[in-house]
């Protein structure tokens, strides 16, 4: 464990407890690791604007957000990967054609998080947009459907090989990003920027979009509450997010 230089954590179901809080114990452990010279980072599907609002008391060295479409290291933006405005329009038009004009979607980029839903979207800080004249690039689109065939048709509007798409295990939505806007691709770019071998990184996650990240990093740790698919590929399993699993694992492994 003395070779681990960077810890990366998903947010929902991982660093966050079920109520989206981060315990004081976890905050203190993260601070102790950083004081020992171990970098700490976030790797989340949440848009940047929707992630930082929950990080009071934590100062991450790394922020991988927007599903891997945006990477900051020590406050510097080092990587972006997004759908062009033209690709975005094609994806939106295909979504409403395939899933119906009343289909609920959300999109995000560096500017914000937008949705055509007039209902409260949980804890997500979004701006309403009917997308009739949306003309901007985006890093991620989420579609309220679990129909993979429909999602494949939508992705095919710009070339299915250009899109990475995965479902969420806890909500009936699919996320779509550019092929190279995944957590593992973002970490690969980060490691190159830092001149850090992936073997010196450890990652924690719980859902489908964490699988690539856990496989890529030197040590992949599944939360106790993770889905079976994540646990099956992980190097280790810690306690659940509501039991401060990440923090207690780090205390045990790093002797904090």
Secondary structure, DSSP 8 states (H G I E B T S, - for coil): -TT--EEEE-IIIIIS-TTS---HHHHHHHHHHHHTT-EEEEE-SS-HHHHGGG-TT---SEEEEGGGTEEEETTEEEEE--B-HHHHHHHHHHHHHHH-TT--EEEE-SS-EEES--S--TT---EE---SS----BSEEEES---HHHHHHHHTTT-GGGEEEEE-SSSS-EEEEETT-SHHHHHHHHHHHHT--GGGEEEEE-SGGGHHHHHHSSEEEE-TTS-HHHHHH-SEE---GGGTHHHHHHHHHHT-
